[in-house]
Amino acid sequence: MPRRSAGFVAKRPHKKSRGGCFTCKTKKVKCDEGHPSCAYCSLRKLECTYPVDRQREQSAPPDKSLIFEDEIIDFDFNESLDAPLWIVPAVLTSSGQLNATDLKYLHHYKNNVWSAMSLQKTAQVDFIIRDWVPQTCISSEHMLYSILSISAM
């Protein structure tokens, strides 16, 4: 004979009342939502007031002063981007991690910081530190944060 578990017991679904009067809500009793006065307020001779009907609120036309229209900007990526040209293609194809501050720090690295990191003043080392490292850090998150933190110092 199969055993029944004493686990989950399903509750009967019910409609939750959200339109009760303020008195019943304050007293935390079930309101029968009778109009003009519910049974609880009528029996106790209390003032019975209901909240404003939500459907009437929602059907009201929206205030024109609160509507924001999206401003469409015609933007030419090749001409009007303030970022250095060596980083533009990577920024446009990145996963969106670069904001204006990140670009500022990368630009600072490319113009100033790289020379302080160069221990050997050869063309190959300069190329790696000045050009290859920033381009690689765009696709490598840990390198990106390393370069950004060094540039921010």
DRENTORKOL-3810 file (N, C-alpha, C; in nm, 4 decimals):
REM DRENTORKOL-3810
@n.u->0.0836; n.v->-0.1169; n.w->0.0000; ca.u->0.0000; ca.v->0.0000; ca.w->0.0000; c.u->0.0889; c.v->0.1244; c.w->0.0000
@n.u->0.0671; n.v->0.2188; n.w->-0.0945; ca.u->0.1515; ca.v->0.3377; ca.w->-0.1026; c.u->0.1262; c.v->0.4314; c.w->0.0152
@n.u->0.2360; n.v->0.4881; n.w->0.0649; ca.u->0.2251; ca.v->0.5827; ca.w->0.1759; c.u->0.2047; c.v->0.7231; c.w->0.1207
@n.u->0.1253; n.v->0.7990; n.w->0.1883; ca.u->0.1069; ca.v->0.9388; ca.w->0.1510; c.u->0.1975; c.v->1.0252; c.w->0.2362
@n.u->0.2622; n.v->1.1175; n.w->0.1723; ca.u->0.3497; ca.v->1.2062; ca.w->0.2489; c.u->0.2668; c.v->1.3191; c.w->0.3091
@n.u->0.3086; n.v->1.3641; n.w->0.4230; ca.u->0.2399; ca.v->1.4736; ca.w->0.4910; c.u->0.3012; c.v->1.6064; c.w->0.4494
@n.u->0.3567; n.v->1.6109; n.w->0.3313; ca.u->0.4284; ca.v->1.7290; ca.w->0.2832; c.u->0.3363; c.v->1.8409; c.w->0.2400
@n.u->0.3424; n.v->1.8739; n.w->0.1156; ca.u->0.2753; ca.v->1.9908; ca.w->0.0600; c.u->0.1239; c.v->1.9723; c.w->0.0548
@n.u->0.0515; n.v->2.0693; n.w->0.1059; ca.u->-0.0942; ca.v->2.0716; ca.w->0.0974; c.u->-0.1315; c.v->2.1952; c.w->0.0166
@n.u->-0.2021; n.v->2.1744; n.w->-0.0929; ca.u->-0.2374; ca.v->2.2856; ca.w->-0.1799; c.u->-0.3468; c.v->2.3699; c.w->-0.1168
@n.u->-0.3292; n.v->2.5011; n.w->-0.1233; ca.u->-0.4317; ca.v->2.5917; ca.w->-0.0725; c.u->-0.5304; c.v->2.6218; c.w->-0.1836
@n.u->-0.6531; n.v->2.6457; n.w->-0.1429; ca.u->-0.7548; ca.v->2.6821; ca.w->-0.2392; c.u->-0.7300; c.v->2.8268; c.w->-0.2830
@n.u->-0.7259; n.v->2.8527; n.w->-0.4120; ca.u->-0.6991; ca.v->2.9896; ca.w->-0.4560; c.u->-0.8138; c.v->3.0829; c.w->-0.4181
@n.u->-0.7796; n.v->3.2067; n.w->-0.3886; ca.u->-0.8799; ca.v->3.3059; ca.w->-0.3544; c.u->-0.8398; c.v->3.4404; c.w->-0.4127
@n.u->-0.9387; n.v->3.5256; n.w->-0.4278; ca.u->-0.9126; ca.v->3.6582; ca.w->-0.4811; c.u->-0.8761; c.v->3.7496; c.w->-0.3651
@n.u->-0.7624; n.v->3.8137; n.w->-0.3761; ca.u->-0.7176; ca.v->3.9036; ca.w->-0.2710; c.u->-0.7859; c.v->4.0383; c.w->-0.2895
@n.u->-0.8450; n.v->4.0868; n.w->-0.1823; ca.u->-0.9138; ca.v->4.2143; ca.w->-0.1872; c.u->-0.8137; c.v->4.3271; c.w->-0.1698
@n.u->-0.8178; n.v->4.4211; n.w->-0.2620; ca.u->-0.7302; ca.v->4.5377; ca.w->-0.2501; c.u->-0.8118; c.v->4.6663; c.w->-0.2432
@n.u->-0.9432; n.v->4.6531; n.w->-0.2447; ca.u->-1.0274; ca.v->4.7722; ca.w->-0.2488; c.u->-1.1030; c.v->4.7975; c.w->-0.1204
@n.u->-1.0585; n.v->4.7429; n.w->-0.0089; ca.u->-1.1278; ca.v->4.7632; ca.w->0.1183; c.u->-1.1162; c.v->4.9065; c.w->0.1675
@n.u->-1.2025; n.v->4.9405; n.w->0.2669; ca.u->-1.2008; ca.v->5.0767; ca.w->0.3196; c.u->-1.0794; c.v->5.0975; c.w->0.4097
@n.u->-1.0491; n.v->5.2242; n.w->0.4356; ca.u->-0.9323; ca.v->5.2575; ca.w->0.5172; c.u->-0.9463; c.v->5.2072; c.w->0.6607
@n.u->-1.0680; n.v->5.2076; n.w->0.7153; ca.u->-1.0887; ca.v->5.1617; ca.w->0.8530; c.u->-1.0556; c.v->5.0141; c.w->0.8656
@n.u->-1.1042; n.v->4.9318; n.w->0.7728; ca.u->-1.0759; ca.v->4.7881; ca.w->0.7771; c.u->-0.9271; c.v->4.7609; c.w->0.7565
@n.u->-0.8636; n.v->4.8395; n.w->0.6709; ca.u->-0.7197; ca.v->4.8223; ca.w->0.6500; c.u->-0.6428; c.v->4.8574; c.w->0.7768
@n.u->-0.6854; n.v->4.9632; n.w->0.8455; ca.u->-0.6184; ca.v->5.0038; ca.w->0.9688; c.u->-0.6365; c.v->4.8991; c.w->1.0776
@n.u->-0.7585; n.v->4.8454; n.w->1.0892; ca.u->-0.7887; ca.v->4.7448; ca.w->1.1924; c.u->-0.7436; c.v->4.6051; c.w->1.1512
@n.u->-0.7024; n.v->4.5903; n.w->1.0269; ca.u->-0.6582; ca.v->4.4617; ca.w->0.9712; c.u->-0.7668; c.v->4.3545; c.w->0.9801
@n.u->-0.8861; n.v->4.3940; n.w->0.9348; ca.u->-0.9976; ca.v->4.2995; ca.w->0.9261; c.u->-1.0428; c.v->4.2935; c.w->0.7815
@n.u->-1.1119; n.v->4.1837; n.w->0.7452; ca.u->-1.1588; ca.v->4.1675; ca.w->0.6078; c.u->-1.2772; c.v->4.2594; c.w->0.5843
@n.u->-1.2668; n.v->4.3382; n.w->0.4796; ca.u->-1.3726; ca.v->4.4322; ca.w->0.4435; c.u->-1.4618; c.v->4.3668; c.w->0.3388
@n.u->-1.5935; n.v->4.3805; n.w->0.3556; ca.u->-1.6842; ca.v->4.3236; ca.w->0.2554; c.u->-1.7048; c.v->4.4186; c.w->0.1373
@n.u->-1.6416; n.v->4.5356; n.w->0.1444; ca.u->-1.6424; ca.v->4.6352; ca.w->0.0378; c.u->-1.7830; c.v->4.6797; c.w->-0.0008
@n.u->-1.8722; n.v->4.6833; n.w->0.0965; ca.u->-2.0078; ca.v->4.7325; ca.w->0.0715; c.u->-2.0076; c.v->4.8839; c.w->0.0579
@n.u->-2.0930; n.v->4.9346; n.w->-0.0301; ca.u->-2.0999; ca.v->5.0794; ca.w->-0.0512; c.u->-2.2369; c.v->5.1297; c.w->-0.0120
@n.u->-2.2554; n.v->5.2431; n.w->0.0434; ca.u->-2.1558; ca.v->5.3460; ca.w->0.0733; c.u->-2.0742; c.v->5.3153; c.w->0.1993
@n.u->-2.1207; n.v->5.2208; n.w->0.2825; ca.u->-2.0470; ca.v->5.1875; ca.w->0.4041; c.u->-2.0399; c.v->5.0358; c.w->0.4166
@n.u->-1.9216; n.v->4.9829; n.w->0.4517; ca.u->-1.9071; ca.v->4.8379; ca.w->0.4660; c.u->-1.9742; c.v->4.7910; c.w->0.5956
@n.u->-1.9917; n.v->4.6608; n.w->0.6098; ca.u->-2.0610; ca.v->4.6045; ca.w->0.7259; c.u->-1.9866; c.v->4.6349; c.w->0.8556
@n.u->-1.8537; n.v->4.6281; n.w->0.8547; ca.u->-1.7746; ca.v->4.6534; ca.w->0.9752; c.u->-1.7962; c.v->4.7967; c.w->1.0242
@n.u->-1.7897; n.v->4.8942; n.w->0.9344; ca.u->-1.8075; ca.v->5.0347; ca.w->0.9716; c.u->-1.9530; c.v->5.0641; c.w->1.0084
@n.u->-2.0489; n.v->5.0033; n.w->0.9391; ca.u->-2.1908; ca.v->5.0247; ca.w->0.9689; c.u->-2.2247; c.v->4.9752; c.w->1.1085
@n.u->-2.1771; n.v->4.8567; n.w->1.1436; ca.u->-2.2055; ca.v->4.7975; ca.w->1.2740; c.u->-2.1480; c.v->4.8822; c.w->1.3873
@n.u->-2.0311; n.v->4.9409; n.w->1.3656; ca.u->-1.9645; ca.v->5.0190; ca.w->1.4703; c.u->-1.9875; c.v->5.1688; c.w->1.4554
@n.u->-2.0675; n.v->5.2074; n.w->1.3563; ca.u->-2.0990; ca.v->5.3471; ca.w->1.3278; c.u->-1.9711; c.v->5.4314; c.w->1.3093
@n.u->-1.8804; n.v->5.3770; n.w->1.2250; ca.u->-1.7550; ca.v->5.4447; ca.w->1.1934; c.u->-1.7633; c.v->5.5070; c.w->1.0548
@n.u->-1.6796; n.v->5.6060; n.w->1.0313; ca.u->-1.6741; ca.v->5.6662; ca.w->0.8986; c.u->-1.6071; c.v->5.5678; c.w->0.8031
@n.u->-1.6712; n.v->5.5416; n.w->0.6911; ca.u->-1.6204; ca.v->5.4442; ca.w->0.5951; c.u->-1.5775; c.v->5.5181; c.w->0.4684
@n.u->-1.4464; n.v->5.5231; n.w->0.4451; ca.u->-1.3944; ca.v->5.5884; ca.w->0.3245; c.u->-1.3078; c.v->5.4899; c.w->0.2478
@n.u->-1.3218; n.v->5.4948; n.w->0.1172; ca.u->-1.2485; ca.v->5.4042; ca.w->0.0284; c.u->-1.1392; c.v->5.4802; c.w->-0.0457
@n.u->-1.0324; n.v->5.4098; n.w->-0.0837; ca.u->-0.9294; ca.v->5.4754; ca.w->-0.1663; c.u->-0.9829; c.v->5.5031; c.w->-0.3058
@n.u->-0.9157; n.v->5.5929; n.w->-0.3774; ca.u->-0.9549; ca.v->5.6266; ca.w->-0.5141; c.u->-0.9381; c.v->5.5030; c.w->-0.6005
@n.u->-1.0329; n.v->5.4782; n.w->-0.6884; ca.u->-1.0294; ca.v->5.3613; ca.w->-0.7757; c.u->-0.9077; c.v->5.3690; c.w->-0.8678
@n.u->-0.8277; n.v->5.2637; n.w->-0.8701; ca.u->-0.7039; ca.v->5.2622; ca.w->-0.9497; c.u->-0.7323; c.v->5.2667; c.w->-1.0992
@n.u->-0.8399; n.v->5.2052; n.w->-1.1433; ca.u->-0.8671; ca.v->5.2026; ca.w->-1.2873; c.u->-0.8988; c.v->5.3424; c.w->-1.3386
@n.u->-0.9659; n.v->5.4235; n.w->-1.2560; ca.u->-0.9919; ca.v->5.5607; ca.w->-1.2983; c.u->-0.8616; c.v->5.6397; c.w->-1.3052
@n.u->-0.7700; n.v->5.6122; n.w->-1.2109; ca.u->-0.6402; ca.v->5.6795; ca.w->-1.2122; c.u->-0.5612; c.v->5.6440; c.w->-1.3371
@n.u->-0.5622; n.v->5.5151; n.w->-1.3743; ca.u->-0.4831; ca.v->5.4694; ca.w->-1.4875; c.u->-0.5394; c.v->5.5174; c.w->-1.6199
@n.u->-0.6711; n.v->5.5374; n.w->-1.6286; ca.u->-0.7304; ca.v->5.5773; ca.w->-1.7552; c.u->-0.7173; c.v->5.7272; c.w->-1.7806
@n.u->-0.6728; n.v->5.8030; n.w->-1.6804; ca.u->-0.6553; ca.v->5.9463; ca.w->-1.6995; c.u->-0.5420; c.v->5.9702; c.w->-1.7990
@n.u->-0.5559; n.v->6.0715; n.w->-1.8842; ca.u->-0.4491; ca.v->6.0976; ca.w->-1.9813; c.u->-0.3229; c.v->6.1442; c.w->-1.9089
@n.u->-0.2069; n.v->6.1035; n.w->-1.9573; ca.u->-0.0825; ca.v->6.1429; ca.w->-1.8923; c.u->-0.0560; c.v->6.2920; c.w->-1.9077
@n.u->0.0087; n.v->6.3480; n.w->-1.8097; ca.u->0.0447; ca.v->6.4886; ca.w->-1.8116; c.u->0.1531; c.v->6.5099; c.w->-1.9175
@n.u->0.1289; n.v->6.6016; n.w->-2.0102; ca.u->0.2223; ca.v->6.6245; ca.w->-2.1211; c.u->0.3590; c.v->6.6727; c.w->-2.0726
@n.u->0.3627; n.v->6.7395; n.w->-1.9569; ca.u->0.4911; ca.v->6.7912; ca.w->-1.9090; c.u->0.5817; c.v->6.6805; c.w->-1.8580
@n.u->0.5265; n.v->6.5602; n.w->-1.8323; ca.u->0.6058; ca.v->6.4503; ca.w->-1.7802; c.u->0.6571; c.v->6.3566; c.w->-1.8889
@n.u->0.6168; n.v->6.3785; n.w->-2.0114; ca.u->0.6583; ca.v->6.2910; ca.w->-2.1210; c.u->0.7922; c.v->6.3398; c.w->-2.1754
@n.u->0.8882; n.v->6.2484; n.w->-2.1806; ca.u->1.0197; ca.v->6.2809; ca.w->-2.2333; c.u->1.0333; c.v->6.2168; c.w->-2.3706
@n.u->1.0698; n.v->6.2952; n.w->-2.4661; ca.u->1.0920; ca.v->6.2415; ca.w->-2.5993; c.u->1.2402; c.v->6.2142; c.w->-2.6165
@n.u->1.2708; n.v->6.1005; n.w->-2.6759; ca.u->1.4107; ca.v->6.0665; ca.w->-2.6992; c.u->1.4692; c.v->6.1602; c.w->-2.8036
@n.u->1.5822; n.v->6.2147; n.w->-2.7700; ca.u->1.6507; ca.v->6.3023; ca.w->-2.8636; c.u->1.7386; c.v->6.2170; c.w->-2.9539
@n.u->1.7183; n.v->6.2288; n.w->-3.0822; ca.u->1.7955; ca.v->6.1507; ca.w->-3.1784; c.u->1.9119; c.v->6.2363; c.w->-3.2262
@n.u->2.0302; n.v->6.1809; n.w->-3.2125; ca.u->2.1508; ca.v->6.2531; ca.w->-3.2519; c.u->2.2129; c.v->6.1816; c.w->-3.3713
@n.u->2.2360; n.v->6.2552; n.w->-3.4775; ca.u->2.3048; ca.v->6.1997; ca.w->-3.5935; c.u->2.4536; c.v->6.2061; c.w->-3.5638
@n.u->2.5175; n.v->6.0903; n.w->-3.5550; ca.u->2.6555; ca.v->6.0832; ca.w->-3.5086; c.u->2.7409; c.v->6.0129; c.w->-3.6120
@n.u->2.8436; n.v->6.0793; n.w->-3.6581; ca.u->2.9381; ca.v->6.0196; ca.w->-3.7516; c.u->3.0588; c.v->5.9714; c.w->-3.6721
@n.u->3.0737; n.v->5.8394; n.w->-3.6587; ca.u->3.1796; ca.v->5.7819; ca.w->-3.5767; c.u->3.3192; c.v->5.8127; c.w->-3.6306
@n.u->3.3303; n.v->5.8295; n.w->-3.7600; ca.u->3.4628; ca.v->5.8509; ca.w->-3.8175; c.u->3.5146; c.v->5.9930; c.w->-3.7969
@n.u->3.4252; n.v->6.0905; n.w->-3.7847; ca.u->3.4697; ca.v->6.2289; ca.w->-3.7774; c.u->3.4579; c.v->6.2907; c.w->-3.6386
@n.u->3.3518; n.v->6.2608; n.w->-3.5637; ca.u->3.3272; ca.v->6.3379; ca.w->-3.4432; c.u->3.3575; c.v->6.2672; c.w->-3.3126
@n.u->3.4317; n.v->6.1618; n.w->-3.3145; ca.u->3.4633; ca.v->6.0920; ca.w->-3.1905; c.u->3.5862; c.v->6.1544; c.w->-3.1265
@n.u->3.5752; n.v->6.1880; n.w->-2.9967; ca.u->3.6859; ca.v->6.2514; ca.w->-2.9262; c.u->3.7938; c.v->6.1523; c.w->-2.8841
@n.u->3.7645; n.v->6.0248; n.w->-2.8917; ca.u->3.8620; ca.v->5.9238; ca.w->-2.8513; c.u->3.9752; c.v->5.9185; c.w->-2.9529
@n.u->4.0931; n.v->5.8761; n.w->-2.9093; ca.u->4.2039; ca.v->5.8618; ca.w->-3.0038; c.u->4.1701; c.v->5.7594; c.w->-3.1119
@n.u->4.2187; n.v->5.7823; n.w->-3.2316; ca.u->4.1827; ca.v->5.6966; ca.w->-3.3443; c.u->4.2272; c.v->5.5523; c.w->-3.3272
@n.u->4.3355; n.v->5.5270; n.w->-3.2521; ca.u->4.3828; ca.v->5.3897; ca.w->-3.2359; c.u->4.2868; c.v->5.3057; c.w->-3.1536
@n.u->4.1966; n.v->5.3693; n.w->-3.0797; ca.u->4.1078; ca.v->5.2930; ca.w->-2.9927; c.u->3.9641; c.v->5.2881; c.w->-3.0443
@n.u->3.9291; n.v->5.3712; n.w->-3.1405; ca.u->3.7907; ca.v->5.3812; ca.w->-3.1865; c.u->3.7321; c.v->5.2483; c.w->-3.2321
@n.u->3.7960; n.v->5.1708; n.w->-3.3196; ca.u->3.7340; ca.v->5.0454; ca.w->-3.3614; c.u->3.7113; c.v->4.9492; c.w->-3.2452
@n.u->3.8038; n.v->4.9444; n.w->-3.1511; ca.u->3.7891; ca.v->4.8530; ca.w->-3.0382; c.u->3.6742; c.v->4.8956; c.w->-2.9480
@n.u->3.6560; n.v->5.0253; n.w->-2.9275; ca.u->3.5471; ca.v->5.0738; ca.w->-2.8430; c.u->3.4135; c.v->5.0385; c.w->-2.9055
@n.u->3.4022; n.v->5.0547; n.w->-3.0347; ca.u->3.2753; ca.v->5.0296; ca.w->-3.1015; c.u->3.2416; c.v->4.8814; c.w->-3.1064
@n.u->3.3388; n.v->4.7940; n.w->-3.1005; ca.u->3.3119; ca.v->4.6512; ca.w->-3.1056; c.u->3.3245; c.v->4.5845; c.w->-2.9691
@n.u->3.3558; n.v->4.6609; n.w->-2.8659; ca.u->3.3711; ca.v->4.6014; ca.w->-2.7325; c.u->3.2351; c.v->4.5683; c.w->-2.6737
@n.u->3.2365; n.v->4.5047; n.w->-2.5585; ca.u->3.1118; ca.v->4.4631; ca.w->-2.4938; c.u->3.0513; c.v->4.5750; c.w->-2.4113
@n.u->3.0883; n.v->4.6969; n.w->-2.4374; ca.u->3.0276; ca.v->4.8101; ca.w->-2.3701; c.u->3.0890; c.v->4.8430; c.w->-2.2356
@n.u->3.2092; n.v->4.7956; n.w->-2.2081; ca.u->3.2713; ca.v->4.8192; ca.w->-2.0789; c.u->3.3370; c.v->4.9567; c.w->-2.0694
@n.u->3.3628; n.v->5.0196; n.w->-2.1775; ca.u->3.4375; ca.v->5.1449; ca.w->-2.1746; c.u->3.3440; c.v->5.2650; c.w->-2.1680
@n.u->3.3572; n.v->5.3424; n.w->-2.0610; ca.u->3.2824; ca.v->5.4670; ca.w->-2.0515; c.u->3.3786; c.v->5.5829; c.w->-2.0758
@n.u->3.3324; n.v->5.7044; n.w->-2.0564; ca.u->3.4154; ca.v->5.8216; ca.w->-2.0856; c.u->3.5384; c.v->5.8273; c.w->-1.9960
@n.u->3.5236; n.v->5.7890; n.w->-1.8707; ca.u->3.6380; ca.v->5.7902; ca.w->-1.7790; c.u->3.7419; c.v->5.6875; c.w->-1.8212
@n.u->3.6963; n.v->5.5687; n.w->-1.8602; ca.u->3.7892; ca.v->5.4659; ca.w->-1.9075; c.u->3.8670; c.v->5.5146; c.w->-2.0294
@n.u->3.7975; n.v->5.5779; n.w->-2.1223; ca.u->3.8651; ca.v->5.6304; ca.w->-2.2414; c.u->3.9676; c.v->5.7374; c.w->-2.2045
@n.u->3.9326; n.v->5.8192; n.w->-2.1065; ca.u->4.0257; ca.v->5.9236; ca.w->-2.0630; c.u->4.1531; c.v->5.8608; c.w->-2.0064
@n.u->4.1377; n.v->5.7568; n.w->-1.9244; ca.u->4.2550; ca.v->5.6913; ca.w->-1.8659; c.u->4.3377; c.v->5.6172; c.w->-1.9713
@n.u->4.2711; n.v->5.5544; n.w->-2.0681; ca.u->4.3461; ca.v->5.4887; ca.w->-2.1755; c.u->4.4228; c.v->5.5908; c.w->-2.2597
@n.u->4.3595; n.v->5.7032; n.w->-2.2852; ca.u->4.4258; ca.v->5.8097; ca.w->-2.3602; c.u->4.5460; c.v->5.8628; c.w->-2.2814
@n.u->4.5289; n.v->5.8770; n.w->-2.1502; ca.u->4.6390; ca.v->5.9220; ca.w->-2.0634; c.u->4.7538; c.v->5.8208; c.w->-2.0662
@n.u->4.7193; n.v->5.6915; n.w->-2.0644; ca.u->4.8229; ca.v->5.5874; ca.w->-2.0730; c.u->4.8986; c.v->5.6003; c.w->-2.2049
@n.u->4.8249; n.v->5.6128; n.w->-2.3140; ca.u->4.8848; ca.v->5.6160; ca.w->-2.4478; c.u->4.9760; c.v->5.7372; c.w->-2.4664
@n.u->4.9422; n.v->5.8503; n.w->-2.4034; ca.u->5.0204; ca.v->5.9725; ca.w->-2.4217; c.u->5.1304; c.v->5.9923; c.w->-2.3177
@n.u->5.1116; n.v->5.9436; n.w->-2.1952; ca.u->5.2052; ca.v->5.9775; ca.w->-2.0881; c.u->5.2615; c.v->5.8579; c.w->-2.0121
@n.u->5.1748; n.v->5.7704; n.w->-1.9660; ca.u->5.2148; ca.v->5.6669; ca.w->-1.8703; c.u->5.3086; c.v->5.5636; c.w->-1.9316
@n.u->5.2878; n.v->5.5283; n.w->-2.0550; ca.u->5.3658; ca.v->5.4199; ca.w->-2.1160; c.u->5.5155; c.v->5.4465; c.w->-2.1089
@n.u->5.5571; n.v->5.5716; n.w->-2.1240; ca.u->5.7012; ca.v->5.6005; ca.w->-2.1250; c.u->5.7652; c.v->5.5768; c.w->-1.9882
@n.u->5.6893; n.v->5.5936; n.w->-1.8809; ca.u->5.7428; ca.v->5.5665; ca.w->-1.7472; c.u->5.7569; c.v->5.4168; c.w->-1.7228
@n.u->5.6818; n.v->5.3350; n.w->-1.7960; ca.u->5.6869; ca.v->5.1902; ca.w->-1.7779; c.u->5.7960; c.v->5.1246; c.w->-1.8627
@n.u->5.8498; n.v->5.1968; n.w->-1.9570; ca.u->5.9497; ca.v->5.1409; ca.w->-2.0480; c.u->6.0872; c.v->5.1405; c.w->-1.9824
@n.u->6.1403; n.v->5.0209; n.w->-1.9564; ca.u->6.2728; ca.v->5.0093; ca.w->-1.8950; c.u->6.3832; c.v->5.0121; c.w->-2.0000
@n.u->6.3548; n.v->4.9581; n.w->-2.1167; ca.u->6.4507; ca.v->4.9614; ca.w->-2.2275; c.u->6.3963; c.v->5.0562; c.w->-2.3326
@n.u->6.4746; n.v->5.1495; n.w->-2.3733; ca.u->6.4296; ca.v->5.2471; ca.w->-2.4725; c.u->6.4618; c.v->5.1986; c.w->-2.6131
@n.u->6.3958; n.v->5.0888; n.w->-2.6538; ca.u->6.4117; ca.v->5.0393; ca.w->-2.7904; c.u->6.2785; c.v->5.0527; c.w->-2.8618
@n.u->6.2818; n.v->5.0496; n.w->-2.9927; ca.u->6.1598; ca.v->5.0664; ca.w->-3.0720; c.u->6.0603; c.v->4.9536; c.w->-3.0463
@n.u->6.1114; n.v->4.8303; n.w->-3.0310; ca.u->6.0216; ca.v->4.7164; ca.w->-3.0081; c.u->5.9516; c.v->4.7270; c.w->-2.8727
@n.u->6.0266; n.v->4.7579; n.w->-2.7684; ca.u->5.9680; ca.v->4.7701; ca.w->-2.6344; c.u->5.8692; c.v->4.8863; c.w->-2.6306
@n.u->5.9066; n.v->4.9972; n.w->-2.6912; ca.u->5.8159; ca.v->5.1121; ca.w->-2.6964; c.u->5.6858; c.v->5.0766; c.w->-2.7687
@n.u->5.6980; n.v->5.0048; n.w->-2.8807; ca.u->5.5783; ca.v->4.9637; ca.w->-2.9544; c.u->5.4884; c.v->4.8755; c.w->-2.8681
@n.u->5.5488; n.v->4.7789; n.w->-2.7990; ca.u->5.4696; ca.v->4.6864; ca.w->-2.7165; c.u->5.3980; c.v->4.7618; c.w->-2.6054
@n.u->5.4711; n.v->4.8454; n.w->-2.5332; ca.u->5.4117; ca.v->4.9141; ca.w->-2.4183; c.u->5.3162; c.v->5.0247; c.w->-2.4623
@n.u->5.3499; n.v->5.0981; n.w->-2.5665; ca.u->5.2677; ca.v->5.2108; ca.w->-2.6102; c.u->5.1468; c.v->5.1676; c.w->-2.6935
@n.u->5.1618; n.v->5.0702; n.w->-2.7827; ca.u->5.0558; ca.v->5.0361; ca.w->-2.8782; c.u->4.9901; c.v->4.9007; c.w->-2.8527
@n.u->5.0709; n.v->4.7972; n.w->-2.8377; ca.u->5.0163; ca.v->4.6621; ca.w->-2.8279; c.u->4.9395; c.v->4.6401; c.w->-2.6971
@n.u->4.9940; n.v->4.6851; n.w->-2.5849; ca.u->4.9280; ca.v->4.6648; ca.w->-2.4551; c.u->4.7895; c.v->4.7300; c.w->-2.4514
@n.u->4.7728; n.v->4.8585; n.w->-2.4897; ca.u->4.6378; ca.v->4.9168; ca.w->-2.4863; c.u->4.5395; c.v->4.8479; c.w->-2.5809
@n.u->4.5878; n.v->4.8071; n.w->-2.6990; ca.u->4.4975; ca.v->4.7395; ca.w->-2.7922; c.u->4.4556; c.v->4.6030; c.w->-2.7395
@n.u->4.5470; n.v->4.5334; n.w->-2.6741; ca.u->4.5159; ca.v->4.4016; ca.w->-2.6188; c.u->4.4248; c.v->4.4125; c.w->-2.4975
@n.u->4.4422; n.v->4.5175; n.w->-2.4185; ca.u->4.3621; ca.v->4.5288; ca.w->-2.2965; c.u->4.2149; c.v->4.5546; c.w->-2.3265
@n.u->4.1822; n.v->4.6000; n.w->-2.4460; ca.u->4.0422; ca.v->4.6205; ca.w->-2.4823; c.u->3.9675; c.v->4.4877; c.w->-2.4834
@n.u->4.0329; n.v->4.3809; n.w->-2.5251; ca.u->3.9667; ca.v->4.2505; ca.w->-2.5315; c.u->3.9977; c.v->4.1623; c.w->-2.4114
@n.u->4.0819; n.v->4.2078; n.w->-2.3205; ca.u->4.1183; ca.v->4.1298; ca.w->-2.2029; c.u->4.0829; c.v->4.2105; c.w->-2.0781
@n.u->3.9796; n.v->4.1653; n.w->-2.0073; ca.u->3.9257; ca.v->4.2435; ca.w->-1.8956; c.u->4.0280; c.v->4.2670; c.w->-1.7847
@n.u->4.1063; n.v->4.1644; n.w->-1.7500; ca.u->4.2036; ca.v->4.1833; ca.w->-1.6411; c.u->4.3144; c.v->4.2808; c.w->-1.6812
@n.u->4.3553; n.v->4.2775; n.w->-1.8076; ca.u->4.4559; ca.v->4.3748; ca.w->-1.8536; c.u->4.3973; c.v->4.5152; c.w->-1.8583
@n.u->4.2701; n.v->4.5253; n.w->-1.8970; ca.u->4.2044; ca.v->4.6555; ca.w->-1.9034; c.u->4.2041; c.v->4.7220; c.w->-1.7664
@n.u->4.1610; n.v->4.6485; n.w->-1.6644; ca.u->4.1553; ca.v->4.7066; ca.w->-1.5303; c.u->4.2948; c.v->4.7376; c.w->-1.4764
@n.u->4.3945; n.v->4.6595; n.w->-1.5168; ca.u->4.5323; ca.v->4.6885; ca.w->-1.4754; c.u->4.5799; c.v->4.8209; c.w->-1.5345
@n.u->4.5590; n.v->4.8387; n.w->-1.6634; ca.u->4.6016; ca.v->4.9622; ca.w->-1.7299; c.u->4.5239; c.v->5.0821; c.w->-1.6764
@n.u->4.3933; n.v->5.0657; n.w->-1.6543; ca.u->4.3130; ca.v->5.1765; ca.w->-1.6020; c.u->4.3588; c.v->5.2170; c.w->-1.4626
@n.u->4.3908; n.v->5.1186; n.w->-1.3790; ca.u->4.4348; ca.v->5.1520; ca.w->-1.2430; c.u->4.5723; c.v->5.2181; c.w->-1.2436
@n.u->4.6620; n.v->5.1727; n.w->-1.3295; ca.u->4.7943; ca.v->5.2358; ca.w->-1.3402; c.u->4.7803; c.v->5.3789; c.w->-1.3925
@n.u->4.6945; n.v->5.3992; n.w->-1.4911; ca.u->4.6765; ca.v->5.5326; ca.w->-1.5489; c.u->4.6085; c.v->5.6283; c.w->-1.4521
@n.u->4.5297; n.v->5.5771; n.w->-1.3621; ca.u->4.4574; ca.v->5.6624; ca.w->-1.2678; c.u->4.5459; c.v->5.7130; c.w->-1.1544
@n.u->4.6637; n.v->5.6531; n.w->-1.1379; ca.u->4.7520; ca.v->5.6957; ca.w->-1.0272; c.u->4.8089; c.v->5.8327; c.w->-1.0508
END
